[in-house]
Amino acid sequence: MTNIQTEIAKPLVGQYIDTFLPVIDGVVVTVQNYARWLNQENFTCYVATASAERGYEDTEPYQVIRFLSVPVVPYPPYRVGIPLLDSKFLSEQHEIQADLVHAHSPFSAGAEAYRVARKLKIPLVASFHSKFYDDILQATGSKFIAERGVDLIIDYYNKADYVWTVNQATAQTLRDYGYKKAVEIMPNGTDFVFPDDIAAARERIDQRFGFSKSDKVMLFVGQQILQKNLMMLIEAAGCYARAGGSFKLLMVGEGYASEALAGKAAELGISDRVIFAGVERDRETLSSIYLRADLLTFPSLYDTFALVVREAAMAKCPSIMIAGSNAAENAVDGFNAYLCENSAESLCQAIERALGNDSKRREIGLNASQTICRPWQLIVKDVAARYREILAEHKPRKHQSVRKNISIPQKPQ
């Protein structure tokens, strides 16, 4: 019997995601916060996801059920789930009897969410988080395969009852892919709590990475993959160094492109200025890194919302983004962000603008903290309200089974 209990008055909702902890990316953080806060909004929420690397144990304050998976060899630490070959997982799914399922991917987890929704006659919400064309093109090198893959993905979203995305720019990306139905905007939030002693937090980061107090620290946080325009970031850092700029570039994260990026830094003679820190899973340490950074450099055209931009803004650290990118929606150059064109030279010039004027940079960072951040708890209140509306709309065709046999208590909050 599955380890999930819900009162009849408490709707049971499943979040379906292909990859979850210990991997950290924007979609994982989104699902973490959905599950955490929904369980405090008169819902019972579980996460269904692919099995993790051997030895990892789930310790979240909500139930995580895992299905069989195999590693994606070229792209560690990601895995491909095979839920239909996992009899234990399918048995758990049969017992759960959810009221609503929410897919955060159109792939294996999304397919399972669709199967459950149709079996139980319950609503399926599907969120569009990623520029899948870019992912498929990077993986295969074939525009034909990428286009056919996108066709299949759009077929999935067309079958969902409700489709959500994070902003208008990403909704347009979905429409550009060929999706014609309604799209609802449900933005993401931020969840950082910063240490009381900011000076001490910054000093700890200086000691860890060997920074002096006078070092200007540029930061990147996220997957180290070529889709995020990181080769251009290294080239811009090299350009700034040649112009006489003094800086350290701290690269936090992991991904298949890390070695190539380090090689590019060596080729440009800036290896001593670029620190590849690996992934940082401790949120308190990551918050201290944001506090120490002078500037978040985020030239991605791939990201749809960029949680890291919001996290940096909470620390009053401004970001550089590409003008017109999805991530830069609601960003105003010189007010709450620095915007540049999609070239190493333009990015270099934006870095010079930012690091060359401390007082203006602090002003922009303050504006960012006041204009582009919203706590996850408030975001999920909106999610919960929308779920209730959806459940009310679907009540006439709700599956009639009652969860009579689920009696093992939910994990404590």
C-alpha angles and dihedrals in degrees: 000000000000120000097240128107129180134176115240089246092052114079114228113225130184125208110206117200132163097220127025138162136005082040112077123206136129096276092048091051089049093053092044090057095042090055095042098049099034088061086060093047098068093273131111108223131186133180122228114197147142120289115270131232115294114282097025116126125196113238100167119134090244133055119279116190117193133206131202115284143168127214122262095233099203093045112045133213092026122099138197115233125220103190096164090062093053109087094182092054092046090051090052090049090053091054098045100069096192124202096214135006126206120201118205094186136033093223131078097325091043092050090053091049089052092049092051093045094053094042093052095033091235130139122275119210114192123194121207105215108155144047094245095181089064092049094050093044091050092048097046107021088222123117089194093057091044091053093047090047091053089050089058092046092052089050087059095051090046088059094052119098093223130016121203133185135174105249144354094266091057091045086057090051088055091050090048087057088059104266111146107178131088121298124200122206116229110166126208126245141211129252109187125136110192125212118262093233102060095173091055091047091053091047091054090055091048090053094046096052101028096247122158118225090251096053115116104225122207115192139203121185122185146054112337097228130135092240088073093064092245096146087061089050091055090047091051090050088053090050091051091049091052089051089058098261118156116215150124120229113209113199110197117188141045137253147134093282098057094099093047091049091050089049091052091050089052091048090054093047096243101109090118090058100045117074119193101204100177124225117329112207098171105094094201091055091046091051088053090052090054090049091053095046120096095197138012110219108205112162095162121143088178102065119089102202110355108219088194090066089057092045091052090047090056086060090048089248110141123220136224112220137167112266110248095018119133090244091057096058108133091013116127118200112243093008110065101350146011115250127195141170123268097269136093091238093054092045089050090053091050090052089052090051092049102042093038096063114046098180094050091046091053090049091052090047091053091049090050091053090053100044113033106036129090125167119249091234091064093043091053091050085063090046091051092048091051091047089054091052091049092049090050091050091051098041095106091059098036115136109260099218114116121214093240098151102048105103108141109108122251116250112273118258 
